[in-house]
């Protein structure tokens, strides 16, 4: 355990050393939120769509986009480690490559936390106060953290896919990221009921949609349901991740003989 904490600490030091990156990250986030919230305000005005008011949609986008700020480079870093041959070096070391990657990249949550410090006041300015109590906020944060872990696992799977495709995985990440991005703008409640049932099966849905809708429509029954979706997504992705990694490493070892 100590060696993985060391990896996480070293990775975190490199992460926070670039303060300029945090500033540009927040500026781009703030500009994006200002544009989207103004657009929503103009289009929807006083309308209520599937239980979502304009204020709800604004906060929904604020939370969803905040989540996507986590791990958006992780899959490329993992993929590069594989394509440039670094994985062969790591596999010879006395630690698990996957556990090291997870330990390192979990520290990226700090980036989200830092942006959150500034995004909440921004949300209060552009969207206004939302009806949620302290317990609701804490439970929503828990589901959001699980959503971030789902995002990390998706990044890990996309990165590991380099073991199979043997090339740059940017095109794969582009497809996956668009699947998640669509639910930053559009709650699945806007979709037909039959399509909602299909979409809820996909783990990509629960990266942004589940934490965001829980925050704007908090209830204890909604929390239990949201928690279930996140746990389901994590278990499913962990199984896929382990299978892909073990088979990929085996394939790598056979080809290296």
N, C-alpha and C positions, 0 to 999 in steps of 0.2 A: 504493500500500500504506500509506503514511504517514497518509493521511486516514482510512483505515478503523481504523488503530491509535488515532488521535485519538478517533474515535467510540467505540471500545471503552473507552478510558481514561476518557472523560467519563461514559459510561454506568455504568462500574464505580464511579466516585466517588459517583454518585447512589445506586448499589445498596448500598454499604457504609455510607453516611451514616446509614441507619436501623438502628441497632443493636438497637432494641427489636423490630424485625421478626424478627431472627435468634433472639432469645430466645424469642419466642412461637412461632416456627416449630419450634424444637427441643422446646419443652414439649409442643406438640401432637403432634409426631412420637413423643416418648418415651411419652406417655400412650397413644397408639395402639398402639405396639409392646408395651407392658406388657399391655394388654388382650388383644391377639391372641395373644401368646405364652402367656399364662395359659390362654386358651381352647383353644389347640392342646394344651397340656400335659394339660388335663382330658379332652379328647375322644380324643386318640390314645394317650396314656400310653406304653406300651412297644411299640406297634405299629410295623411297618415296611410302608409302602405304596409299591409300585412303586420300591423302593430308597431311599425317603425315611424317615428316622427323625424323631422329634419334634424333635430338635436341628437336623437338616437343614431341616425346615420352618420352624423359628423363624428361622434365618439366611437362608433363602430370602425370607421376608417382610421381614426387616430390610433386606436389600440392595434388594429390589424397591421398597419404599416409599421408600427413600432416593433411588433414581433418579427416581421420580415427583415428588420435591421440586424437580427442575430444570425450568425453563421452563413451569410450570403457569399463568403469566399471560401468556406471550409471545404466544399467538395472539390474545388480547383486545387487547393493545397494538397489534399489527399490524393487526388488524381495525378498531380505532378510527382508526388513521392513514388507513385507506382510506375509511371511512364519513364521517369528518368533513372530508374533502377535503385532508388533509395530504399525501397521496400526489401530488397534482397539483403541489404546491410542491416536493416532493422530486424528482420526475421532471425538473424544470427545472434542477436542480443538476448540477454536473459529477462525479457519482458514481452508482454503481449502487445503486438502492434495496434490492434483495435482498442484495447484498454488505454493505451498511451494517447491515441488520437482523441478518444472521448474525454479523457482527463484534461488534455490541453485545451480542447475547443469548448468545453463547458465554461471556461473562464471568460469566454466571449459574452456570457450573460451579463458581465459587468458593464460591457458596452451598452447593452439595452438599458441597464439600471441607470447609467449616467444620462442617457438621452431622455429617460423617463422623468428625471428630476426637472428637466426643462420643458418636457412635452405636456405635463399636467397643467402648469400655468398657461401654456399655449392653448390647450384644450378649453380651459375655463374662459379664456378671452374670446376665442372664435366660436365656441359652441355653447358656453354657459354651463351652469351647474347641473349635474345629473342626479337623479334620485337614487342613492345607494348608501347604505350605512357602512360602518367600519367593518363589521363582520363580512358583509358582502364584498367589500374591497379585498380583505384578506383571502377569502375563498376564491375570488376571481384571480388574485395574484397566484395562488396555488395552481389553478387550472392553466394560467398563462405560462408558468414555469414548465408544466407538463407539455404544453404546446411547443415551447422552445426546444424541449428534449426530443419531441417528435420531429421537429425541423432539423435538429442535429442528426438524428438517425437517417432521415431522408438524404441529407448531405453525405453521410457516410456511405449509404448504399450507392448513390450516384458516383461518389469517388471510387469505391471498390469496383464499380462496373468497368473501370479502366483495365482491370485484370482480364476482362473478357473481350472488350473491344480493342484494347491495345493501342489506343490513341487518345487524343484530346476529347474530354467528355463535355465540352461546352455546349454542344448541340443537345445532349441529353438533359443537362441542367436547364437549358432554355425552355424545353418542353415542360419539365416538372415545375419550374418556377412560375410559368404562365398558368398552370393548373391551380397553383396556390394564389397567385395574384388576382385572379378573377373573383375570388371570394373576399378579397380586401374591399372591393367596391360593392359587391352584390351579395347580400345575405341569401342563403339557399331558400329562405322562406319565400322569396320572390319567384322561385321555380315551381312548375307543376308538381303536385303531390307524388306522382309516380317517379319523376326524375329526382325528387328529394331523397327518396328511399335508396336510390342507386348511389347518389352522391355521398350520402352519409356513411357508406361502406368504405370510401376512400380515405386513407389516413391524411392525405394532403388537405382534405376539407377541414380537419380538426387542428391544423396549425394556426389559422387565423380566425376562422368562422366561430368555432366553439368558444374560445376565450372572449372574443369581442361581443358576441350576442349575450353571453352570460353577464358581462359587465353592464350592458345597457338594459337588460331584462332580467335582473337578478331575482332568483327565488331559490329556496332550498331544494325543491324538486328539480329545477333546472340545473342546479349545481350537481346533484347526484347523477343526472343524465349526462352532463358535460364531463364529469369525472370518469364515468363509464366509457365514454367515447375515447377519451385520452388514453386510458389504461389499455383498452382494446387496440388502439393504434400503436402504442409502444410495444405491446406483446407481439403483434403481427410483424412490425418492422424489425424487431430484435431477431425473430425467427428467420426472416428473409436475409437479414444482415449476416447472421452467423453462417447460414447455408452458403450464401454467395462468397463469403470470405474463405471458408474452409475449402470449398471446391475450387475457388480461384487460386488459392495458395498451392493446392495440390497440382493444379494445372501448370502453375508457374514452376514448381519443382520438377515436374515431368519434362517440361520443355527446356529446363536448364541442364538436364542430364546429358 
